[in-house]
Amino acid sequence: MKEMYRKSSSLMELVVRKENLSTAVTMVRRNKGAAGVDGMDVDEVEAHIEKWYEPLRKKLLQGTYQPQPVKQVEIPKSNGDKRKLGIPCARDRVVQQAIRQVIEPIIDPHFLPQSHGFRLNKGTHTALKQCVAYYKEGYRVVVDCDLKQCFDTLNHDKLMYHLEQFIQDKAILKVIRKFLTSGVINLSSEYVERKSG
């Protein structure tokens, strides 16, 4: 991957490479998931990307790619409540994954080792191992915190400011901002703007 960075003049050029998009398609299909607002199933996305590769590539490089609004659904929580969840369309998931595959190796090394959420090769299992290690060091209290609706209330400008500390590619930043503000088709099938989250 480091070799690819040296040969490319922009990070977005790495995002739009066929190999990168193909890997992204594989990841999206592996994660399964429901269809978004366009109704396209994850199993259909590979043929779609193949057919529309050149226009997709051009839009991403120019920063003119326009994500679809996410489809809002409710999923049951263990306590009987419901949690609202946004489902991007399959093509947008592939683009998001393709961007992630390029920017994650740049950003991830800057996280603290104690950060286990939503990171490559990290998660609940590594957090538990860390707790065991701390216990062996003499610590006896573990605090598990969940910030209520954390991802629903993220400030877009602050998020972009922090991202810009590591990623300077304007096309990538422009597309990520568009993903943040693409809006939601709510439970009543109405379009709702997103100013945070």
C-alpha positions in Angstrom: 0.0 0.0 0.0 2.8 2.4 0.8 4.2 1.9 -2.7 0.8 2.9 -4.1 0.9 6.2 -2.2 4.3 7.1 -3.7 3.1 6.5 -7.3 -0.2 8.3 -7.0 -0.6 12.1 -7.2 -3.8 12.0 -5.1 -5.5 9.7 -2.6 -8.7 9.8 -4.6 -6.8 8.2 -7.5 -6.1 5.2 -5.1 -9.8 5.1 -4.1 -11.0 4.8 -7.8 -8.6 2.1 -8.8 -10.4 -1.0 -10.0 -8.6 -3.2 -7.5 -9.6 -1.0 -4.6 -13.2 -0.8 -5.7 -13.3 -4.6 -6.3 -12.0 -5.1 -2.7 -14.6 -2.7 -1.5 -17.4 -4.6 -3.3 -16.2 -7.8 -1.7 -16.3 -6.2 1.8 -19.8 -4.8 1.2 -21.1 -8.1 0.0 -19.5 -9.9 3.0 -21.2 -7.5 5.4 -24.6 -8.2 3.7 -27.2 -5.7 4.8 -30.5 -4.4 3.5 -31.0 -2.3 0.4 -31.0 1.5 0.6 -33.4 4.0 -1.0 -32.5 2.8 -4.5 -33.6 -0.8 -3.7 -30.3 -2.3 -5.0 -29.3 -5.4 -3.2 -25.6 -5.9 -2.2 -25.4 -8.8 -4.6 -26.3 -6.5 -7.5 -23.7 -3.9 -6.7 -20.7 -5.6 -8.4 -22.4 -5.6 -11.8 -23.5 -2.0 -11.2 -20.0 -0.8 -10.4 -18.6 -2.7 -13.3 -21.1 -1.2 -15.7 -20.8 2.4 -14.5 -17.1 2.4 -13.5 -15.9 5.2 -15.8 -18.6 7.7 -14.9 -18.2 6.8 -11.2 -14.5 7.2 -11.4 -14.8 10.6 -13.1 -17.3 11.9 -10.6 -15.2 10.8 -7.6 -12.0 12.3 -9.1 -13.8 15.6 -9.8 -15.6 15.6 -6.4 -19.0 15.7 -8.1 -20.2 12.4 -6.8 -23.6 12.8 -5.1 -24.5 10.2 -2.5 -28.1 9.1 -2.1 -30.0 9.9 1.1 -29.9 7.1 3.6 -32.9 5.0 4.3 -34.0 5.3 8.0 -35.3 2.2 9.7 -35.9 1.2 13.3 -34.3 -1.8 14.9 -35.3 -3.2 18.3 -33.0 -2.8 21.2 -32.6 -5.4 24.0 -34.4 -3.1 26.5 -37.5 -3.0 24.3 -36.8 0.4 22.8 -36.0 1.0 19.2 -32.9 2.5 17.6 -33.0 4.5 14.4 -30.5 3.3 11.8 -29.5 4.8 8.5 -29.0 2.4 5.6 -26.9 3.8 2.7 -27.5 2.4 -0.8 -25.2 -0.3 -1.9 -23.2 1.8 -4.3 -22.6 4.4 -1.6 -21.4 1.7 0.8 -18.9 0.6 -1.8 -17.6 4.1 -2.3 -17.4 4.6 1.5 -15.5 1.3 1.9 -13.2 2.2 -1.0 -12.4 5.6 0.7 -11.9 3.8 4.1 -9.4 1.4 2.6 -7.3 4.3 1.5 -7.5 6.7 4.5 -7.7 4.2 7.4 -4.0 3.3 7.2 -3.1 7.0 7.4 -5.4 7.9 10.3 -5.5 4.7 12.4 -1.9 5.0 13.7 -2.8 8.2 15.4 -5.5 6.7 17.7 -4.5 5.7 21.2 -3.8 2.0 21.7 -6.7 1.9 24.3 -9.2 2.9 21.6 -11.0 -0.3 20.4 -14.2 0.9 18.8 -14.6 0.7 15.0 -11.0 0.0 14.3 -9.2 -2.6 12.1 -8.4 -5.8 14.2 -9.9 -4.1 17.3 -13.2 -4.5 19.0 -14.9 -6.0 22.0 -12.4 -9.0 22.1 -9.3 -6.7 22.2 -11.0 -4.4 24.8 -11.6 -7.4 27.1 -8.0 -8.6 26.7 -6.9 -5.1 27.7 -9.1 -5.3 30.8 -7.5 -8.6 31.7 -4.1 -7.1 31.3 -5.0 -4.1 33.5 -6.5 -6.5 36.1 -3.1 -8.3 36.2 -1.5 -4.9 36.8 -3.6 -4.3 39.8 -6.5 -2.3 38.5 -9.9 -3.5 39.8 -12.5 -1.3 38.2 -13.7 -1.2 34.6 -16.0 1.5 33.4 -18.0 0.8 30.2 -19.5 4.0 28.8 -21.9 4.4 25.9 -22.5 7.9 24.8 -26.2 8.2 24.0 -26.8 9.0 20.4 -23.1 9.9 19.9 -23.2 9.3 16.1 -26.5 11.1 15.8 -25.1 14.4 17.2 -21.6 14.6 15.7 -20.8 18.1 14.5 -19.9 18.0 10.8 -17.5 20.9 10.8 -15.6 19.6 13.8 -15.4 16.1 12.3 -14.1 17.5 9.0 -11.6 19.7 10.8 -10.1 16.7 12.5 -10.1 14.7 9.3 -8.3 17.5 7.5 -5.4 17.2 9.9 -4.6 13.8 8.3 -6.2 14.0 4.8 -5.6 16.9 2.5 -7.1 15.4 -0.7 -9.8 17.9 -1.6 -11.9 15.4 -3.7 -12.0 12.9 -0.8 -12.9 15.6 1.7 -15.6 17.0 -0.6 -17.2 13.5 -1.0 -17.0 12.7 2.7 -18.8 16.0 3.5 -21.5 15.1 0.9 -22.0 11.8 2.7 -22.4 13.6 6.0 -25.0 15.9 4.5 -26.8 13.6 2.1 -29.9 13.6 4.2 -32.3 10.9 5.3 -35.5 9.4 3.9 -37.3 9.0 7.2 -39.9 6.5 8.4 -42.7 8.5 6.7 -40.8 8.4 3.4 -40.0 12.1 3.6 -36.6 13.7 2.9 -34.9 15.2 5.9 -31.7 17.3 5.8 -28.9 16.3 8.2 -26.9 19.1 9.8 -25.2 16.8 12.4 -24.7 13.1 12.8 
